[in-house]
Amino acid sequence: MKGKFNLSAYEAFSHKTDVAMASHSTIGCGGNARTVFYPQSVAETKALLCKLEGDKIPYYVVGNMSNLLPPDDGTEIPLICTANLNGVTVGEGAFVYAGAKSGALLSICKRNQKSGAEFLNGIPCTLGGALFMNAGAGGAYIDEIVESVLVYRKGETKLVPRKDCGYSYKHSVFMDDGSVILGAALRLTDSTDEEIAGRESFFKARRAHLPKGKSMGCVFKNPEGYSAGDLIERSGLKGLRIGGAVVSGEHANFIINDKNATAKDIKTLITLIQNAVSAQYGIRLEEEIRYIPL
Ligand SMILES: Cc1cc2nc3c(=O)[nH]c(=O)nc-3n(C[C@H](O)[C@H](O)[C@H](O)COP(=O)(O)OP(=O)(O)OC[C@H]3O[C@@H](n4cnc5c(N)ncnc54)[C@H](O)[C@@H]3O)c2cc1C
């Protein structure tokens, strides 16, 4: 049963009210989030989540909001933003907190001559979002460098070893069990400046063709044996427009917020694409992007 969220019982937790999701999401649309919490530590996150769960209040965790479509009418559900859980330690071992950005991890890796995470170069994300989505590029995925993930689950924090993270293509067990990712131990290798620079330019070059503009990255997962972008392009959908949302002419798996698109424009375009590809190829495209609930 859902409880009723009453902010006055949560004043002690770091938060903001009426936060414009359009300014924080990479797609640049959506209404206001009534309450966004910004816990400053793992202990504060745990205390907040325990209280919300005790009060039976549903919540939604956000990182960089790069793979999210926020609703036009905003959301009453409290958002938990990991921005302040952003520590990174790279030495003998490496530990990243969920809110650390990919760029912060990469510059610390460089300083310490550690290799393995270069594929994250240019992926706009927090490590929590990347670990949740099993983000990857150029044939490399984050699960390949995970040793263990620190999560909050049902009142407890625990370290989940990689073998229990249920990683597969664009999937993690955390999507199924409601865990909140707090951080992770990563497996990085000793390297040289030259090797790191070489790997970095390899992954950078592979991103050079990606469309500019406001987007969520790839909208659909690649169905087994196919490229979602190819299926969309071969269905003649490049350039298809609904309101301010348009199928990119450069990469058909990207929807660009070109002219003040609403979430409704984007959702309508997503459904049109799914129907067209299904009619032409009998393949149902499944969204990679996720939706912030109302
Ligand atoms: C221009 C562009 C290029 C992109 N290129 C790539 C690419 O090459 N490869 C790729 O894989 N992706 C790519 N993406 C998509 C996106 O960057 C990734 O999915 C990234 O992992 C999302 O991280 P985030 O912090 O923004 O997560 P968000 O978008 O904030 O959240 C995504 C999901 O993760 C959940 N989540 C976030 N943090 C936590 C946490 N701490 N605990 C539990 N759940 C959490 C959220 O609830 C949500 O369901 C791209 C996006 C853009 C805009």
PDBQT file of the ligand as one rigid body, heavy atoms in Angstrom, charges set to zero:
ROOT
HETATM    1  C1  LIG A 301      24.635  11.677 -26.053  1.00  0.00    +0.000 C 
HETATM    2  C2  LIG A 301      24.490  10.372 -25.314  1.00  0.00    +0.000 A 
HETATM    3  C3  LIG A 301      25.329   9.308 -25.622  1.00  0.00    +0.000 A 
HETATM    4  C4  LIG A 301      25.205   8.076 -24.955  1.00  0.00    +0.000 A 
HETATM    5  N1  LIG A 301      26.061   7.067 -25.280  1.00  0.00    +0.000 NA
HETATM    6  C5  LIG A 301      25.967   5.890 -24.610  1.00  0.00    +0.000 A 
HETATM    7  C6  LIG A 301      26.873   4.811 -24.915  1.00  0.00    +0.000 A 
HETATM    8  O1  LIG A 301      27.768   4.929 -25.745  1.00  0.00    +0.000 OA
HETATM    9  N2  LIG A 301      26.715   3.660 -24.222  1.00  0.00    +0.000 N 
HETATM   10  C7  LIG A 301      25.743   3.485 -23.265  1.00  0.00    +0.000 A 
HETATM   11  O2  LIG A 301      25.668   2.402 -22.667  1.00  0.00    +0.000 OA
HETATM   12  N3  LIG A 301      24.886   4.476 -22.985  1.00  0.00    +0.000 NA
HETATM   13  C8  LIG A 301      24.970   5.668 -23.610  1.00  0.00    +0.000 A 
HETATM   14  N4  LIG A 301      24.096   6.678 -23.317  1.00  0.00    +0.000 N 
HETATM   15  C9  LIG A 301      23.033   6.455 -22.318  1.00  0.00    +0.000 C 
HETATM   16  C10 LIG A 301      23.441   6.813 -20.853  1.00  0.00    +0.000 C 
HETATM   17  O3  LIG A 301      24.552   7.669 -20.855  1.00  0.00    +0.000 OA
HETATM   18  C11 LIG A 301      23.758   5.543 -20.063  1.00  0.00    +0.000 C 
HETATM   19  O4  LIG A 301      22.636   4.683 -20.006  1.00  0.00    +0.000 OA
HETATM   20  C12 LIG A 301      24.189   5.848 -18.628  1.00  0.00    +0.000 C 
HETATM   21  O5  LIG A 301      24.592   4.642 -18.033  1.00  0.00    +0.000 OA
HETATM   22  C13 LIG A 301      23.087   6.499 -17.799  1.00  0.00    +0.000 C 
HETATM   23  O6  LIG A 301      23.684   6.954 -16.611  1.00  0.00    +0.000 OA
HETATM   24  P1  LIG A 301      22.968   8.083 -15.740  1.00  0.00    +0.000 P 
HETATM   25  O7  LIG A 301      23.785   8.339 -14.543  1.00  0.00    +0.000 OA
HETATM   26  O8  LIG A 301      22.624   9.233 -16.589  1.00  0.00    +0.000 OA
HETATM   27  O9  LIG A 301      21.632   7.304 -15.320  1.00  0.00    +0.000 OA
HETATM   28  P2  LIG A 301      20.143   7.913 -15.343  1.00  0.00    +0.000 P 
HETATM   29  O10 LIG A 301      19.774   8.224 -16.745  1.00  0.00    +0.000 OA
HETATM   30  O11 LIG A 301      20.002   8.969 -14.334  1.00  0.00    +0.000 OA
HETATM   31  O12 LIG A 301      19.327   6.622 -14.879  1.00  0.00    +0.000 OA
HETATM   32  C14 LIG A 301      19.228   5.509 -15.741  1.00  0.00    +0.000 C 
HETATM   33  C15 LIG A 301      18.612   4.352 -14.949  1.00  0.00    +0.000 C 
HETATM   34  O13 LIG A 301      19.530   3.974 -13.923  1.00  0.00    +0.000 OA
HETATM   35  C16 LIG A 301      18.879   4.040 -12.647  1.00  0.00    +0.000 C 
HETATM   36  N5  LIG A 301      19.893   4.487 -11.697  1.00  0.00    +0.000 N 
HETATM   37  C17 LIG A 301      20.735   5.553 -11.819  1.00  0.00    +0.000 A 
HETATM   38  N6  LIG A 301      21.558   5.600 -10.746  1.00  0.00    +0.000 NA
HETATM   39  C18 LIG A 301      21.202   4.574  -9.936  1.00  0.00    +0.000 A 
HETATM   40  C19 LIG A 301      21.673   4.092  -8.681  1.00  0.00    +0.000 A 
HETATM   41  N7  LIG A 301      22.664   4.695  -8.020  1.00  0.00    +0.000 N 
HETATM   42  N8  LIG A 301      21.069   2.999  -8.134  1.00  0.00    +0.000 NA
HETATM   43  C20 LIG A 301      20.048   2.377  -8.781  1.00  0.00    +0.000 A 
HETATM   44  N9  LIG A 301      19.572   2.776  -9.970  1.00  0.00    +0.000 NA
HETATM   45  C21 LIG A 301      20.148   3.850 -10.542  1.00  0.00    +0.000 A 
HETATM   46  C22 LIG A 301      17.745   5.027 -12.811  1.00  0.00    +0.000 C 
HETATM   47  O14 LIG A 301      16.703   4.759 -11.884  1.00  0.00    +0.000 OA
HETATM   48  C23 LIG A 301      17.301   4.734 -14.247  1.00  0.00    +0.000 C 
HETATM   49  O15 LIG A 301      16.430   3.624 -14.289  1.00  0.00    +0.000 OA
HETATM   50  C24 LIG A 301      24.213   7.921 -23.948  1.00  0.00    +0.000 A 
HETATM   51  C25 LIG A 301      23.366   9.001 -23.629  1.00  0.00    +0.000 A 
HETATM   52  C26 LIG A 301      23.510  10.214 -24.293  1.00  0.00    +0.000 A 
HETATM   53  C27 LIG A 301      22.615  11.361 -23.923  1.00  0.00    +0.000 C 
ENDROOT
TORSDOF 0
